[in-house]
Amino acid sequence: MNQTFSSLGLSERSLRALATEGYETPTPIQARAIQPALSGRDVLACAQTGTGKTAAFLLPLLERLEMTVASGRIRALVLAPTRELAAQIAERAAAYGRGSRIRTALIYGGVGQRQQEDALAKKPDLLVATPGRLLDLMQQGFVRLDAVEIFVLDEADRMLDMGFIHDVRRVVSALPRKRQTLFFSATFPPAITELAGQMLVDPAQVSVTPRATAAETVHQTVCHVDRSDKRGRLVEVLRAERAERTLVFTRTKHGANRLAEQLSRAGIVAMAIHGNKSQSARERALEGFRAGSIRVLVATDIAARGIDVDGVSHVVNFELPHVPETYVHRIGRTGRAGATGRAIAFCDLEERALLRDIERLIGRVIPPWSAPG
């Protein structure tokens, strides 16, 4: 029998947040990890990207934080290997925590730290961080972890691959010994097994095989192109494909706006949809897309979460995502309900490594694009 989110013991507030996000049934990792985590047990989870693991640790974490009184100190820490993953986790925490009093702060390297200092000054309950910047801010006295009740280590094996395992150990040494730990990794090389053994107490062990990664009904191709030629090439590809209803993904809101303008100037009716657009502008764009008067919708990932349109003929990854599972989510918007769809990825020289990560996740090499004959 299929489990439901309500059968996992989640609160009404969480169930409402999940319904708003359009989640109906838990994935295997969610079905197995949420209950032990809710009960306060340590969890050792073997789960790959694309299995729904973020919700598997965030939902129980947010609920447990709500059960205790805010102290003005950091009570939960999620450590992620990359800024993209950290940002995605923080964005999901806001979505799943809708209606709660939980404050979240996000810190990562590669940007100025002033904004992050301001976020920490607001006394967050939950901190989502990458290891290097977290250690910097701890050394400067901006972060204390001595009140952390719940610690999540996400993508532990990737931490190892990226050379962060020493940093992770330093962070862990600053945490209270008495805490709940949720440990997620796709693989368990010896160093990760050893780390898990040192960090966890009598954990619930959860393992899931990755679900079918990319819809069999989607014909996937890749178009290798110089970054400067991408926009012109997109116009050619859309014309050659005779694309009826196309969703184009960009990384930034600004990029989405520029691309939509460029397509419109080339005679392809397009609109951008992203978080800075008003609700009425978003609804107008969606209505036009559904009705067929707008052929191309240019979207960022966060904006696309609210798009549920049948009959999307094409998905174009104008820029490849940093997190490979995002590619799978994106192309899953076509080829639905028995229909076939086409997914075209644009890949410039700097994105080759991202393409390799995607191909590793889906377990196949994506063939080059050629115009349909």
N, C-alpha and C positions, 0 to 999 in steps of 0.2 A: 504494500500500500504506500502511495506517495505521501511523504510527510508534508505538513504545511508549516509556515513560520509560527502560527499560533500554537501548534503542538510542541514547539521547542521551548515554550515557557517565556517567550518575549512579551514585553509589556504592550499595552494598547498604543502607547505613544510610538514605540518602535514599529508596530504593525502598520500604523497610519503612515509613518515616514516611508516604509517599504512600499506601501500601496501607491503613494504619491510618485515614487521612483519607478513604478510599473513592475516591481518584482512580485511574482506570484508564488513560485515554489522554490524551496531551498535547493542549492546544488549539493552534491554528495559531501563536499568538505564542510559546508554550512550545517547540513543535517547531522554530521558527526562531531563537529568541534564546538558548536554553540552551547549545547547543554553542559558539558564538563566545564567549559570556560565560565559560564554563568554561575555555576555552583562554586567557583573559586579555585578549581584545580589548575595545576600547571598543565599545559598542552604541548605535545611534541607532534608537529604536523608535517607530513611529507606531501607537499602540494605544489604543483607548478603554476606559473602565471596562467591566467585564463580559466582558473577553476572556481573563481568566486571567493578566494581566500581573504580578500580585504574585508568583506562583510563578515566573514567567519570570526575575525578577531575584533572588529570595531563594534559590532552590535552588542556582544556581551560586555566589552570594555565600557561602553557608554552607559549601559544599564547599571553596571556595578558602581560607576562613579555617581550615578544619580541616587543610589541607595545611601551614600554617605554624604556628610555635610561638607561643602566647599570650605577649604581652610586658607585660601589665598596662596596656596603653594601648589607646585606641580605634583599631581597625584597619579598621572599615567604618562608613560613615555613610549612612543613608537619610533624605532630606529630603522631607517631604510637606506639602501646603498646609493641611490641616485636622487638628485633634486627632482627629476620628473616623477619618480615613484612617490617621493615624499609629498609633492604637491598634490598628486592624485589621491593619496590617502587622506590628506587634510580636507580636500574638497568632498570626499565621500563621508568624512566625519561630520561635516556641516550638513550634508544631506540626510544621513541616518540619525543625526542628533536633532533634527528639526523639532522644535517644540520643547527642547530640554534647556536647562540652564548651563550646560557645559560650554566652557570657553576653550577654544583651541588656538594654539600658536604654531606657526610653521617656521623652521629655521634650516637654511642650507647655505653652502658656500657658493662662491662665484658671483655674488652680488654684495653691495654694501650692507653693513650690518645695522645701520641706524634704525631702519624700519623694524628690524627684528628685535632690537632693544626696546622699541616702543611697544611691540606686541607682548614682550615679556613683562613689561611694566604694568600691563593690564591684568596680571596674575592669572594666567591660564590654568585650567585644570588638566588639560591634555597638551602635551608637547609632541609634535611630529618633527623629526630631525634627521639630518645626515651626520655621520660620526665626526668628521673633521671640524665643521663649524660649531657643533655642539661642544666639543672639547675646548675650542678657542673661547667660547662664551663662558664656559665653566671656569676657565683659568682667569678670565677678566672679572669674575665675580657676578656675572649677570644671571647665571643659572645655578640653582642648587637642586640636587636630586634626592635629598635625604628624606623626603616625604612621599616618594613614589610607592604606590601600592600595586600597580600593574605595569609590567614591562613587556613590550612586544618586540621581538627581533624578527624582521621580515627579510626574506631572501638571504638567509645566512650564508649559503654557498656562494652567492654573488659577492657578498662582503669579503669572503676569502679570496675569490678570483681577483678582486679589485685591490687587494692588499690592505684591507681595513680591519683585519681580524685583531691586530694589536690594539687599534683604537677602540674596537668593541669591548675588549677586555678591560680597558681603562675606564670606559663608561660604566660597565657592570660593577667594577670595584667601588664606584661612587654611589651605588644603589643600596638601599637597606637590604639586609640579608632576608628579612621576613617580607616577602612580596609574592605576588602571583606572576609567573612568567609564561608567555605564549611564544613558542619558538617555531618558525616556519622556514622550511628549506625545500628546494626541489630535488636536491641530491644530498647524499650523506657520505662525502669522503671522510677519511679518518679524523682529520682536524675538526670537522664539524660535529662528528659523533662525540668526540672528546669534549668539545665546548658545551654541547647539549648536556652531557653527563655532569659537567661541573655546575651548570646553571639551574637545572630542573630537579624538583623533588617529586618523586612518585607521579610522573606525568601520565595523563590520558594520551595514548598513542593513536594517531589518526593518519591514515594513508589513503590517498585517492589516485587513481590513474587519470591522466588528463582526458577531458572529454574530446570528442571529435573536434579538431581545432578550426577547420575552415569548411564552410558548407560545401558539400559536393555539388550543389546546384549552381555554384558560382565559378565562372570561367575566369581564372586569374592570369594576368600578364604584367610584364614590367617594361617601362619605356625608359631606357638610359638616355639622359639628356643633360646638357650643361645647365647650371642654375640660371644663367642669364637668358637661356632660350626657353625656359619652362612655360612662360605665359603664352608665347606665340605657338609653341608646340601643342598646348592644351586646346587652343582653338582648332588646330588641324585635326587633332584626335577626335574631338567632339563632332566635328563635321563628318569625318570618315566613318565614325561609328553610328551616325544618324541617331545619336542618343536622344531619347524622348524625355526621360525624367532622371536627371543626374544629380547625385550628391557629391560635392567636391570638398575634401577636407584640407584645411590649412592649420598651421600651428597657432597662429596669432589672429586676434580680432582685426588688427590693422591690415594684415595680409589678406584676410577674407574680404574686407572692404575694397582694397585695391584690385583684387582679382575679379570681383563681381563687376566693378566699373569697366575694367579692361574687356571682359567678355561682352558686356552690353555694347561697348563701342564697336566691337567686332560683329555686332548683329545677332549675338546669342543672348536671349533674355535671361538675365541672372540677377539674383539678390543674395545679399549676405545675411547670415543669421548668427548672432553671438550675444554674449552676456551684456554688452553695452547698449543693445537695442531695446527700445521700450517693448512692453508686452504687446501693445497693439501693433507695432511694426513687425514683431515676430509672427503674430497671428496672421497678419496680411500676407507676409511672405509664404507662410505655410499653406494658406488658403489658395494662393495663386499656384503654388507647386502642386497641390492636390488636383486643382482644376485643370492644370496643364498650360496655364497662361505664362507661367514661369518655368522654363525648361531646366534651369540649373540653380541649385541652392548651394551656396558656398558657406560652409559651417566650420566652427571650431568643435572640438570633441565635447566640451561641456554643454554647448548649445544643442548639439545633436542628440543629447540624451532625451530631450523632450520631443524629438521628431519621430512620429510613428505614422509613416505614410506607405500604403501598399503600392505596388507597381513601380518601385524604383528600378529602372532598367540598368543603370550604371553607377558604380561608386569609383571615384577617382581619388587616390591618395596623392594630392599635389605635393605634399611634403610628407615624408615617412615619419611615423611616430617614434618617439624614443623608447616607449614600452611596447614590446612586440604584441602583447595581448590586445592592445588598442587597435592594431591592424585587423585582428580577427573580429573585434566588435564592429569596426567600421564596415568591413565588407559584408558582414551579416545583415546589412540593411537592404541588400538586394538578394535575389534568388530565394524569396520567401514563398511559403504556401504552395510549393510545387512548381513555381515558375523558375526559369533560369535567369541568371543575371551575369553581368560582366564587371570585373574589378580590374582597374588599371592603376598600377603604381608608378609614379614618376620618381626616378632615382638619379641624383647627381653624384659627383665623385665623392663628396663628403658624406653621403648617405649610404655608401656601400656596406659599411659595417652594420648599419641598422637593417639593411636588406638581408644580410647573412643571419642576423638574430631572428628575423621573421621566418626565414626559410627553415631555420633550425626548429623553431616552435611548431610550424605546420608540417614539418617532416617531408618537405619536397622543395625542389628548385622551381622557381617561378619562371616560365618561358618568356622570351622577349615578345613585345607587342608587334603585331603586323595588322595593317588595315583589313577589315573583314571583306572578303571577296564576294 
